[in-house]
Amino acid sequence: MVETQRTTVRTELTDAGRVAVLTLDAGRGNVIDSQVLEHLGIALAPLSREPSLAALVLDHAGPDFSFGASVPEHAPDKVRGMLPKLHAIALQLLRFPAPTFACVRGRCLGGGLEVALCASQIYASRTANFAQPEPKLGVFAPLGSVLLPKAIGQNRACELLLSGRTVNAEEAERIGLVAHVSEDPRAAALAWVREHLLPKSSETLRYALSAARHSTFAELHHEIAALERMYLDRLMRTHDAQEGIQSFLEKRTPQWNHA
């Protein structure tokens, strides 16, 4: 018997094939590691070529959207392989030809929030909470540093990116991080799609979406690449970045030397 590798991303087509639902199903916390990123890429590629697709919904199994990107893969000997993969998937989502919706319940942290920010809109449950806790590990969030200011403004984004504090669903909606809070974010997102998108031509929606983000995508691509270089070539050479990751893995308090 030939064993097949279990996928961490499930694909479902609904509404006569006009809506695709991708479900993250990577075990407890849906930690985003290289395998999850590979499976996301495999799932997204054929969907991006479906001319009748009107919307992509990114959902998740389990109580939490994602605890974030894999911390072990942030170690100096692995991060150069992982970070470009995360950014490649982000760009794949950001240029996806149909509107995208992230459905968040529970924790949406670090790399998980960065992935959710790539969606056109975030729908959240009342239990959802959001954070970019990277500074607590001695690092920063390259993708979040690009996308959060565009979503909620420079001042609010800086406060979250520097403090690493957690934002609940109510505050996330108030500051514009989340489009809608409800008991069932998937049902709410699908209801919006069915009311506002499905009656329209998918071809027209593609042109409208491309036009709406025409002036920003090239800028996003450049900024993400620049911060990836800063992270890999400068930050990861510092003592504190390496100490932050190592202390997390060893479950101890980091000993910063502020250099």
N, C-alpha and C positions, 0 to 999 in steps of 0.2 A: 504494500500500500504506500502511495506517495503522500507525504505530509505536505500540506500547504500552509504557508505562513499566515498567521492571523492578521487581518488588517486592523489598524487602529482608527481608520476613518471609513464609515459606512455611507454609501450613497443611496438615496431614494428619490425617485421622480414622482411627482404628484401633479394634479390638475392637468391631466392629459399631456404630461411631459413638459409643461411650461414652467414648472417650479422644481428646482433641485434642492434637496435637503442633505447637507453633509453633517454627519454626527461624529464628533470626537469620542472615541471609545478606547482610551489607552490605559484603563485601570484607574486606581485611586488617584484622584487629583488631576487626571489627564495631563500629566507632565509632558511638556513639549520637548522631545528629544529628536535625534537625527532620524529615527525610524518614523515618528509621527510626521515630521516635515516631508520625508520621502513619500509617505502615503497621501498626504495632502496634495502634493504636486501631481501624483498619479491620478488622483480623483479630479482635480481641477482641470487638467489639460483637455480631456475630451469634452467636458461640459462647456468650456470656453468656445468650442467649435459648433455648439448646438444653436442653429439660427432661431429656433422658436422659443428658446429659454427667455423668460421674462424676469426671473429673480433667482438668486441663490441664497439659501438660508443656512447659516452655520450654527448647529445646535450641539448638544453634548449629552453623553450618558453620565449617570451618577449625579451626586448633589452639587458638584463644583464644576464650573467651566474649565478652569485650569489653575493649578498652583504656580504655573510659570514654566520657564525653560529649565531644562535639566541643569542643576548646579554642577554635578560631576563633569559635564561637558563644557563648563566654563573654566575648567582647569587650564593652565597655560599650555599644556601639551595637546589639548583637544579643542580649545575655543576657536582656533583658526580654521578648523573644519566645520564647526557648528554654526558660528555666527553668519558666515556668508549664505548658508543654507536657509537660515531663518529670514534673512533679508530678501533672498530670492523668492521665497514663498510670499512674503509681504508684498513685493512688487507684483507678483502674479495675482494676488487678491486685489491690489489697488488698481490694476488695469483690467480686471475681469470685465467683460463686455456687458454684463447685466448687473442691475442693482443688487447689492449684497446686504444681508441682515444678520447680525450676530445676536444670538439668544443666550442670555447669561442668567444662571442661577448660582447661588453660593459664591465662592471665591473666584475672582478673576484677577490674577496677580502677575506682575512682571511680564514675562514673555507672553503669557495668556492675554493680558490686557493689550499688549502690542498687536497681537493677532486680531483681537476684537476691534481695535481702532482702525484696522484696514477695511472694515465693513462700511457701507454707506450709512448705516444706522445701527445703533445698539438698542435692543429691547431687553429689559431686565425684570427679574422677579423682585418682590419686596425683600427677599433674603439675600440679594446680590450685594457684594462689596468689591471694591476696586482699589488697587494700590500698585505703585511702582517702587518696590522695596529695595531696589538695587543698591542705593547708598549704604544700607545696613551691611552689605556684603563687600563694601569697599570698591564698588564699580558704579557705572551709570547705565541708563537704558538708551542705547543709540536710537532705536526705532521710536520709542516713546518720546524722546527728546525732539524728534521731528514731527510726530503726529499729534501729540497732546496740545502743543501751542495752537495748532490749526483748529483743533476741536473745541478748546475751552478758553483760548486766549493766553497770551504770554505770562501774565502775572500769576493766574491760577495754576497754570502748568508748572511754572518754576517752583511754586510752593509744594506741589505734590511730588515733583521730581527730586527736590532737595530733602524733603522731610521723610518721604517714604510712607507717609501716614495712609490709613485706610479711609475710603469714602464709602458711605452706605448708599443704597439705591436712591433714597430721597434726595440726598445732597448731589449725587451724580446727575439726577434729572434736573435739579435746580441750576447747576452750573453748565448744563448743555452737553455733558459727557454721554448721557443716555437720552434717547429720543422718547421712550415710553416705559413706564413701570406698570406691571400688572401681575396678577397671580400666575398667569401662564404666558410667558413671553413668546413662546413659539406660536401659540394660537393667535396672539395679538399681531405678531409680524405677518403671519399668513393671512389674517383678516385684512390687514392694510394692503398687502400685495393683491389680494383678490378684488378689493374695492377700487384701488387706484392704478394698478399695473395691468392686470389680466385683460381688462376691456380694451387695452391699447395694443397697437402693433409692436411686436418685439423688435422689429427693425427700427422703428421710430425711437423706441426707448434706448436702443444702443447708440443712435446718433445723439440723442438728447443727453445721455450720460457722458459720452465722449466730449461733447461740447462744454458741458458743465465743469469738467475737470481738465479741459484742454490746457489752461494756463498754469496748472499746478503740477502735472505729472512729471514733466522734465525737471522741475525744481525739486520735487520729492526724490527722484532718482539720484540727483546730484548730492543732495543733503545726506541721504542715507549712506551713500558711498563714502562721503567725507567723514562722517561720524564712525563708520566701520573702521576706517584707517586710523582715526584717533584712538579708538578702543584697542585695536590689535597692536598698533605700532608704538603707542605711547603709554596708555593707561596700563596695559598688561605687563609693562616692564617695571612698574613701580612695586615697591615692597607691599604697600597697603592693599593693592588689588589682589595680589597673590595671597596675602595673609587673610583677607576677608573670605575668599573662597575656601582656603584650607581650614580656617577656623570653623566655618559652617559645616564642612564635611566631618570635622573632628568633634563637632558639638561642644565647642568651647568659646569663651569670650575672645574676640580679636584683640591683638596687641598692636595698636597703630603706632607707627613712628612718624606719620604725617609727611611721608615722602614716597 
